[in-house]
Amino acid sequence: MNKTPEQMRRQAQEYRELHAHLTGSVLSEAIEQVALALDRSADALEAEFAGTA
């Protein structure tokens, strides 16, 4: 995945907004898990950038 941390966080927010429009506990949980994974990826990428700067 070649996205910046900002792009990942924006995508995570888009998933959360999608979550607000859908119902169903299994689907809602899956969407939130994707958003959390994107946030974690953004954090890891920022940490990697900080370590090489």
All heavy atoms as a GROMACS GRO file, in nm:
protein
  409
    1MET      N    1   0.084  -0.117   0.000
    1MET     CA    2   0.000   0.000   0.000
    1MET      C    3   0.090   0.124   0.000
    1MET      O    4   0.171   0.142   0.088
    1MET     CB    5  -0.088  -0.005   0.126
    1MET     CG    6  -0.194   0.101   0.126
    1MET     SD    7  -0.292   0.106   0.277
    1MET     CE    8  -0.393  -0.036   0.258
    2ASN      N    9   0.075   0.208  -0.099
    2ASN     CA   10   0.157   0.326  -0.111
    2ASN      C   11   0.077   0.452  -0.080
    2ASN      O   12   0.060   0.538  -0.164
    2ASN     CB   13   0.215   0.336  -0.253
    2ASN     CG   14   0.314   0.226  -0.280
    2ASN    OD1   15   0.382   0.182  -0.190
    2ASN    ND2   16   0.321   0.182  -0.403
    3LYS      N   17   0.027   0.460   0.041
    3LYS     CA   18  -0.051   0.576   0.082
    3LYS      C   19   0.023   0.647   0.194
    3LYS      O   20   0.098   0.586   0.269
    3LYS     CB   21  -0.189   0.535   0.132
    3LYS     CG   22  -0.275   0.476   0.023
    3LYS     CD   23  -0.413   0.446   0.074
    3LYS     CE   24  -0.498   0.390  -0.037
    3LYS     NZ   25  -0.634   0.365   0.006
    4THR      N   26   0.000   0.776   0.202
    4THR     CA   27   0.057   0.852   0.313
    4THR      C   28  -0.027   0.827   0.437
    4THR      O   29  -0.143   0.786   0.427
    4THR     CB   30   0.058   1.002   0.281
    4THR    OG1   31  -0.078   1.048   0.275
    4THR    CG2   32   0.131   1.033   0.151
    5PRO      N   33   0.029   0.854   0.556
    5PRO     CA   34  -0.052   0.841   0.677
    5PRO      C   35  -0.180   0.924   0.671
    5PRO      O   36  -0.286   0.879   0.715
    5PRO     CB   37   0.042   0.891   0.787
    5PRO     CG   38   0.178   0.860   0.735
    5PRO     CD   39   0.168   0.885   0.588
    6GLU      N   40  -0.172   1.042   0.613
    6GLU     CA   41  -0.291   1.127   0.602
    6GLU      C   42  -0.397   1.062   0.515
    6GLU      O   43  -0.516   1.065   0.547
    6GLU     CB   44  -0.254   1.265   0.546
    6GLU     CG   45  -0.165   1.347   0.635
    6GLU     CD   46  -0.016   1.310   0.623
    6GLU    OE1   47   0.024   1.245   0.524
    6GLU    OE2   48   0.058   1.344   0.715
    7GLN      N   49  -0.355   1.000   0.404
    7GLN     CA   50  -0.450   0.932   0.317
    7GLN      C   51  -0.513   0.813   0.387
    7GLN      O   52  -0.633   0.787   0.373
    7GLN     CB   53  -0.380   0.886   0.188
    7GLN     CG   54  -0.342   0.999   0.096
    7GLN     CD   55  -0.253   0.951  -0.018
    7GLN    OE1   56  -0.165   0.868   0.000
    7GLN    NE2   57  -0.278   1.006  -0.137
    8MET      N   58  -0.434   0.740   0.464
    8MET     CA   59  -0.487   0.626   0.539
    8MET      C   60  -0.590   0.672   0.641
    8MET      O   61  -0.695   0.610   0.656
    8MET     CB   62  -0.374   0.551   0.610
    8MET     CG   63  -0.286   0.474   0.518
    8MET     SD   64  -0.161   0.389   0.616
    8MET     CE   65  -0.034   0.368   0.494
    9ARG      N   66  -0.559   0.780   0.712
    9ARG     CA   67  -0.653   0.830   0.812
    9ARG      C   68  -0.782   0.882   0.746
    9ARG      O   69  -0.890   0.865   0.799
    9ARG     CB   70  -0.589   0.938   0.896
    9ARG     CG   71  -0.487   0.880   0.991
    9ARG     CD   72  -0.461   0.968   1.110
    9ARG     NE   73  -0.378   0.896   1.204
    9ARG     CZ   74  -0.246   0.885   1.196
    9ARG    NH1   75  -0.181   0.945   1.099
    9ARG    NH2   76  -0.178   0.817   1.285
   10ARG      N   77  -0.768   0.945   0.630
   10ARG     CA   78  -0.886   0.992   0.557
   10ARG      C   79  -0.973   0.873   0.517
   10ARG      O   80  -1.094   0.876   0.529
   10ARG     CB   81  -0.843   1.072   0.434
   10ARG     CG   82  -0.957   1.148   0.370
   10ARG     CD   83  -0.913   1.240   0.256
   10ARG     NE   84  -0.784   1.305   0.277
   10ARG     CZ   85  -0.678   1.289   0.199
   10ARG    NH1   86  -0.684   1.214   0.091
   10ARG    NH2   87  -0.565   1.351   0.225
   11GLN      N   88  -0.908   0.766   0.471
   11GLN     CA   89  -0.983   0.647   0.433
   11GLN      C   90  -1.049   0.584   0.555
   11GLN      O   91  -1.164   0.537   0.548
   11GLN     CB   92  -0.893   0.546   0.363
   11GLN     CG   93  -0.971   0.431   0.304
   11GLN     CD   94  -0.885   0.339   0.219
   11GLN    OE1   95  -0.762   0.346   0.222
   11GLN    NE2   96  -0.948   0.252   0.145
   12ALA      N   97  -0.980   0.583   0.668
   12ALA     CA   98  -1.040   0.531   0.791
   12ALA      C   99  -1.164   0.610   0.826
   12ALA      O  100  -1.267   0.552   0.864
   12ALA     CB  101  -0.938   0.535   0.905
   13GLN      N  102  -1.158   0.742   0.812
   13GLN     CA  103  -1.273   0.825   0.842
   13GLN      C  104  -1.387   0.796   0.745
   13GLN      O  105  -1.504   0.793   0.784
   13GLN     CB  106  -1.236   0.973   0.839
   13GLN     CG  107  -1.350   1.064   0.880
   13GLN     CD  108  -1.404   1.034   1.019
   13GLN    OE1  109  -1.327   1.002   1.110
   13GLN    NE2  110  -1.532   1.045   1.037
   14GLU      N  111  -1.355   0.773   0.619
   14GLU     CA  112  -1.458   0.739   0.521
   14GLU      C  113  -1.528   0.609   0.559
   14GLU      O  114  -1.650   0.596   0.546
   14GLU     CB  115  -1.397   0.728   0.382
   14GLU     CG  116  -1.355   0.861   0.324
   14GLU     CD  117  -1.273   0.848   0.196
   14GLU    OE1  118  -1.254   0.735   0.146
   14GLU    OE2  119  -1.229   0.953   0.146
   15TYR      N  120  -1.451   0.511   0.608
   15TYR     CA  121  -1.512   0.386   0.654
   15TYR      C  122  -1.603   0.412   0.773
   15TYR      O  123  -1.711   0.354   0.784
   15TYR     CB  124  -1.405   0.282   0.690
   15TYR     CG  125  -1.360   0.201   0.572
   15TYR    CD1  126  -1.248   0.236   0.500
   15TYR    CD2  127  -1.431   0.088   0.532
   15TYR    CE1  128  -1.207   0.162   0.391
   15TYR    CE2  129  -1.391   0.013   0.423
   15TYR     CZ  130  -1.279   0.050   0.353
   15TYR     OH  131  -1.239  -0.022   0.244
   16ARG      N  132  -1.560   0.498   0.863
   16ARG     CA  133  -1.644   0.529   0.980
   16ARG      C  134  -1.773   0.600   0.938
   16ARG      O  135  -1.879   0.576   0.995
   16ARG     CB  136  -1.566   0.612   1.080
   16ARG     CG  137  -1.461   0.530   1.152
   16ARG     CD  138  -1.396   0.605   1.265
   16ARG     NE  139  -1.307   0.516   1.336
   16ARG     CZ  140  -1.176   0.508   1.315
   16ARG    NH1  141  -1.118   0.584   1.224
   16ARG    NH2  142  -1.102   0.423   1.383
   17GLU      N  143  -1.764   0.686   0.838
   17GLU     CA  144  -1.884   0.754   0.788
   17GLU      C  145  -1.977   0.653   0.720
   17GLU      O  146  -2.099   0.660   0.736
   17GLU     CB  147  -1.846   0.867   0.695
   17GLU     CG  148  -1.782   0.983   0.769
   17GLU     CD  149  -1.718   1.086   0.678
   17GLU    OE1  150  -1.731   1.076   0.554
   17GLU    OE2  151  -1.655   1.178   0.733
   18LEU      N  152  -1.921   0.559   0.647
   18LEU     CA  153  -2.000   0.453   0.587
   18LEU      C  154  -2.070   0.373   0.696
   18LEU      O  155  -2.188   0.341   0.685
   18LEU     CB  156  -1.909   0.361   0.504
   18LEU     CG  157  -1.973   0.237   0.442
   18LEU    CD1  158  -2.080   0.278   0.341
   18LEU    CD2  159  -1.866   0.152   0.377
   19HIS      N  160  -1.999   0.346   0.802
   19HIS     CA  161  -2.051   0.273   0.917
   19HIS      C  162  -2.176   0.341   0.972
   19HIS      O  163  -2.272   0.275   1.010
   19HIS     CB  164  -1.941   0.265   1.022
   19HIS     CG  165  -1.980   0.200   1.150
   19HIS    ND1  166  -1.906   0.216   1.264
   19HIS    CD2  167  -2.082   0.120   1.184
   19HIS    CE1  168  -1.963   0.148   1.363
   19HIS    NE2  169  -2.069   0.090   1.316
   20ALA      N  170  -2.177   0.473   0.973
   20ALA     CA  171  -2.290   0.547   1.027
   20ALA      C  172  -2.416   0.528   0.943
   20ALA      O  173  -2.527   0.545   0.993
   20ALA     CB  174  -2.255   0.695   1.036
   21HIS      N  175  -2.401   0.489   0.816
   21HIS     CA  176  -2.515   0.474   0.726
   21HIS      C  177  -2.562   0.330   0.712
   21HIS      O  178  -2.662   0.305   0.646
   21HIS     CB  179  -2.481   0.530   0.588
   21HIS     CG  180  -2.453   0.676   0.589
   21HIS    ND1  181  -2.549   0.770   0.611
   21HIS    CD2  182  -2.336   0.744   0.576
   21HIS    CE1  183  -2.494   0.890   0.609
   21HIS    NE2  184  -2.366   0.877   0.588
   22LEU      N  185  -2.492   0.237   0.772
   22LEU     CA  186  -2.527   0.096   0.758
   22LEU      C  187  -2.572   0.040   0.892
   22LEU      O  188  -2.534   0.091   0.998
   22LEU     CB  189  -2.408   0.016   0.707
   22LEU     CG  190  -2.358   0.056   0.568
   22LEU    CD1  191  -2.230  -0.019   0.535
   22LEU    CD2  192  -2.463   0.028   0.463
   23THR      N  193  -2.649  -0.064   0.885
   23THR     CA  194  -2.693  -0.130   1.008
   23THR      C  195  -2.648  -0.275   1.005
   23THR      O  196  -2.612  -0.328   0.901
   23THR     CB  197  -2.846  -0.122   1.023
   23THR    OG1  198  -2.905  -0.185   0.910
   23THR    CG2  199  -2.894   0.020   1.034
   24GLY      N  200  -2.654  -0.337   1.119
   24GLY     CA  201  -2.614  -0.476   1.130
   24GLY      C  202  -2.484  -0.486   1.208
   24GLY      O  203  -2.384  -0.429   1.169
   25SER      N  204  -2.488  -0.558   1.318
   25SER     CA  205  -2.372  -0.561   1.408
   25SER      C  206  -2.249  -0.623   1.343
   25SER      O  207  -2.138  -0.574   1.364
   25SER     CB  208  -2.407  -0.634   1.537
   25SER     OG  209  -2.443  -0.768   1.508
   26VAL      N  210  -2.264  -0.728   1.265
   26VAL     CA  211  -2.147  -0.793   1.203
   26VAL      C  212  -2.083  -0.700   1.102
   26VAL      O  213  -1.961  -0.679   1.102
   26VAL     CB  214  -2.186  -0.928   1.138
   26VAL    CG1  215  -2.069  -0.984   1.059
   26VAL    CG2  216  -2.232  -1.026   1.242
   27LEU      N  217  -2.163  -0.638   1.017
   27LEU     CA  218  -2.110  -0.546   0.917
   27LEU      C  219  -2.049  -0.424   0.984
   27LEU      O  220  -1.940  -0.379   0.948
   27LEU     CB  221  -2.221  -0.504   0.820
   27LEU     CG  222  -2.179  -0.414   0.705
   27LEU    CD1  223  -2.068  -0.479   0.622
   27LEU    CD2  224  -2.299  -0.382   0.618
   28SER      N  225  -2.116  -0.370   1.084
   28SER     CA  226  -2.064  -0.254   1.155
   28SER      C  227  -1.928  -0.284   1.219
   28SER      O  228  -1.836  -0.204   1.212
   28SER     CB  229  -2.162  -0.209   1.264
   28SER     OG  230  -2.280  -0.162   1.206
   29GLU      N  231  -1.917  -0.399   1.281
   29GLU     CA  232  -1.791  -0.438   1.345
   29GLU      C  233  -1.681  -0.455   1.241
   29GLU      O  234  -1.567  -0.413   1.262
   29GLU     CB  235  -1.809  -0.567   1.425
   29GLU     CG  236  -1.685  -0.612   1.497
   29GLU     CD  237  -1.634  -0.516   1.602
   29GLU    OE1  238  -1.712  -0.434   1.654
   29GLU    OE2  239  -1.513  -0.521   1.631
   30ALA      N  240  -1.714  -0.513   1.127
   30ALA     CA  241  -1.614  -0.532   1.021
   30ALA      C  242  -1.564  -0.397   0.969
   30ALA      O  243  -1.443  -0.379   0.949
   30ALA     CB  244  -1.674  -0.614   0.907
   31ILE      N  245  -1.654  -0.303   0.949
   31ILE     CA  246  -1.614  -0.171   0.901
   31ILE      C  247  -1.525  -0.102   1.003
   31ILE      O  248  -1.423  -0.043   0.968
   31ILE     CB  249  -1.738  -0.086   0.867
   31ILE    CG1  250  -1.807  -0.143   0.743
   31ILE    CG2  251  -1.701   0.060   0.846
   31ILE    CD1  252  -1.943  -0.085   0.715
   32GLU      N  253  -1.560  -0.110   1.130
   32GLU     CA  254  -1.478  -0.047   1.233
   32GLU      C  255  -1.340  -0.112   1.240
   32GLU      O  256  -1.240  -0.045   1.259
   32GLU     CB  257  -1.548  -0.053   1.369
   32GLU     CG  258  -1.470   0.013   1.480
   32GLU     CD  259  -1.440   0.161   1.459
   32GLU    OE1  260  -1.507   0.228   1.377
   32GLU    OE2  261  -1.349   0.212   1.526
   33GLN      N  262  -1.333  -0.244   1.221
   33GLN     CA  263  -1.203  -0.313   1.223
   33GLN      C  264  -1.115  -0.267   1.108
   33GLN      O  265  -0.994  -0.250   1.125
   33GLN     CB  266  -1.224  -0.465   1.219
   33GLN     CG  267  -1.283  -0.521   1.346
   33GLN     CD  268  -1.196  -0.493   1.468
   33GLN    OE1  269  -1.075  -0.507   1.464
   33GLN    NE2  270  -1.260  -0.453   1.576
   34VAL      N  271  -1.174  -0.244   0.991
   34VAL     CA  272  -1.097  -0.192   0.877
   34VAL      C  273  -1.046  -0.052   0.910
   34VAL      O  274  -0.928  -0.020   0.885
   34VAL     CB  275  -1.182  -0.191   0.748
   34VAL    CG1  276  -1.113  -0.113   0.637
   34VAL    CG2  277  -1.211  -0.333   0.703
   35ALA      N  278  -1.132   0.032   0.967
   35ALA     CA  279  -1.091   0.167   1.002
   35ALA      C  280  -0.978   0.165   1.105
   35ALA      O  281  -0.880   0.240   1.093
   35ALA     CB  282  -1.210   0.247   1.055
   36LEU      N  283  -0.988   0.079   1.204
   36LEU     CA  284  -0.882   0.068   1.305
   36LEU      C  285  -0.751   0.019   1.243
   36LEU      O  286  -0.643   0.068   1.278
   36LEU     CB  287  -0.925  -0.027   1.417
   36LEU     CG  288  -1.034   0.026   1.508
   36LEU    CD1  289  -1.084  -0.084   1.602
   36LEU    CD2  290  -0.986   0.146   1.587
   37ALA      N  291  -0.759  -0.075   1.151
   37ALA     CA  292  -0.639  -0.125   1.084
   37ALA      C  293  -0.572  -0.014   1.003
   37ALA      O  294  -0.449  -0.002   1.002
   37ALA     CB  295  -0.674  -0.244   0.994
   38LEU      N  296  -0.653   0.068   0.937
   38LEU     CA  297  -0.596   0.181   0.862
   38LEU      C  298  -0.528   0.280   0.956
   38LEU      O  299  -0.419   0.331   0.927
   38LEU     CB  300  -0.705   0.251   0.781
   38LEU     CG  301  -0.751   0.176   0.656
   38LEU    CD1  302  -0.883   0.231   0.606
   38LEU    CD2  303  -0.645   0.182   0.548
   39ASP      N  304  -0.590   0.307   1.069
   39ASP     CA  305  -0.528   0.396   1.168
   39ASP      C  306  -0.395   0.339   1.218
   39ASP      O  307  -0.296   0.411   1.229
   39ASP     CB  308  -0.621   0.421   1.286
   39ASP     CG  309  -0.733   0.519   1.256
   39ASP    OD1  310  -0.717   0.603   1.165
   39ASP    OD2  311  -0.836   0.512   1.326
   40ARG      N  312  -0.393   0.210   1.247
   40ARG     CA  313  -0.268   0.147   1.294
   40ARG      C  314  -0.161   0.152   1.186
   40ARG      O  315  -0.043   0.175   1.215
   40ARG     CB  316  -0.294   0.002   1.337
   40ARG     CG  317  -0.362  -0.010   1.472
   40ARG     CD  318  -0.361  -0.152   1.525
   40ARG     NE  319  -0.426  -0.246   1.436
   40ARG     CZ  320  -0.555  -0.276   1.438
   40ARG    NH1  321  -0.634  -0.220   1.525
   40ARG    NH2  322  -0.605  -0.364   1.353
   41SER      N  323  -0.200   0.130   1.062
   41SER     CA  324  -0.103   0.137   0.952
   41SER      C  325  -0.046   0.277   0.939
   41SER      O  326   0.074   0.295   0.916
   41SER     CB  327  -0.170   0.096   0.820
   41SER     OG  328  -0.203  -0.040   0.823
   42ALA      N  329  -0.132   0.377   0.954
   42ALA     CA  330  -0.086   0.516   0.947
   42ALA      C  331   0.012   0.545   1.061
   42ALA      O  332   0.116   0.608   1.040
   42ALA     CB  333  -0.205   0.612   0.952
   43ASP      N  334  -0.020   0.498   1.182
   43ASP     CA  335   0.070   0.517   1.296
   43ASP      C  336   0.206   0.451   1.271
   43ASP      O  337   0.311   0.511   1.297
   43ASP     CB  338   0.009   0.458   1.423
   43ASP     CG  339  -0.111   0.536   1.474
   43ASP    OD1  340  -0.129   0.653   1.433
   43ASP    OD2  341  -0.186   0.479   1.555
   44ALA      N  342   0.204   0.329   1.219
   44ALA     CA  343   0.329   0.257   1.193
   44ALA      C  344   0.411   0.327   1.086
   44ALA      O  345   0.534   0.337   1.098
   44ALA     CB  346   0.298   0.113   1.151
   45LEU      N  347   0.345   0.376   0.983
   45LEU     CA  348   0.417   0.446   0.876
   45LEU      C  349   0.478   0.576   0.928
   45LEU      O  350   0.592   0.608   0.896
   45LEU     CB  351   0.323   0.472   0.759
   45LEU     CG  352   0.386   0.522   0.631
   45LEU    CD1  353   0.495   0.428   0.581
   45LEU    CD2  354   0.279   0.540   0.524
   46GLU      N  355   0.403   0.648   1.010
   46GLU     CA  356   0.459   0.771   1.069
   46GLU      C  357   0.578   0.739   1.158
   46GLU      O  358   0.678   0.812   1.155
   46GLU     CB  359   0.351   0.844   1.149
   46GLU     CG  360   0.253   0.917   1.063
   46GLU     CD  361   0.146   0.987   1.141
   46GLU    OE1  362   0.114   0.948   1.255
   46GLU    OE2  363   0.091   1.084   1.087
   47ALA      N  364   0.570   0.633   1.235
   47ALA     CA  365   0.682   0.594   1.320
   47ALA      C  366   0.804   0.556   1.236
   47ALA      O  367   0.917   0.591   1.271
   47ALA     CB  368   0.642   0.476   1.410
   48GLU      N  369   0.778   0.488   1.124
   48GLU     CA  370   0.889   0.453   1.034
   48GLU      C  371   0.953   0.578   0.975
   48GLU      O  372   1.074   0.589   0.969
   48GLU     CB  373   0.835   0.364   0.923
   48GLU     CG  374   0.941   0.312   0.829
   48GLU     CD  375   0.885   0.220   0.722
   48GLU    OE1  376   0.793   0.142   0.751
   48GLU    OE2  377   0.932   0.229   0.608
   49PHE      N  378   0.870   0.674   0.934
   49PHE     CA  379   0.923   0.800   0.881
   49PHE      C  380   1.002   0.875   0.987
   49PHE      O  381   1.107   0.930   0.958
   49PHE     CB  382   0.809   0.891   0.832
   49PHE     CG  383   0.744   0.845   0.703
   49PHE    CD1  384   0.616   0.888   0.672
   49PHE    CD2  385   0.807   0.761   0.613
   49PHE    CE1  386   0.554   0.849   0.554
   49PHE    CE2  387   0.747   0.721   0.496
   49PHE     CZ  388   0.621   0.765   0.467
   50ALA      N  389   0.954   0.874   1.109
   50ALA     CA  390   1.022   0.943   1.218
   50ALA      C  391   1.158   0.878   1.248
   50ALA      O  392   1.254   0.947   1.280
   50ALA     CB  393   0.936   0.944   1.344
   51GLY      N  394   1.166   0.747   1.233
   51GLY     CA  395   1.289   0.676   1.257
   51GLY      C  396   1.394   0.696   1.150
   51GLY      O  397   1.513   0.680   1.175
   52THR      N  398   1.351   0.735   1.032
   52THR     CA  399   1.445   0.754   0.922
   52THR      C  400   1.476   0.900   0.896
   52THR      O  401   1.558   0.932   0.813
   52THR     CB  402   1.390   0.691   0.792
   52THR    OG1  403   1.266   0.753   0.756
   52THR    CG2  404   1.372   0.542   0.807
   53ALA      N  405   1.406   0.987   0.967
   53ALA     CA  406   1.426   1.131   0.944
   53ALA      C  407   1.546   1.183   1.018
   53ALA      O  408   1.595   1.131   1.110
   53ALA     CB  409   1.301   1.209   0.986
   0.00000   0.00000   0.00000
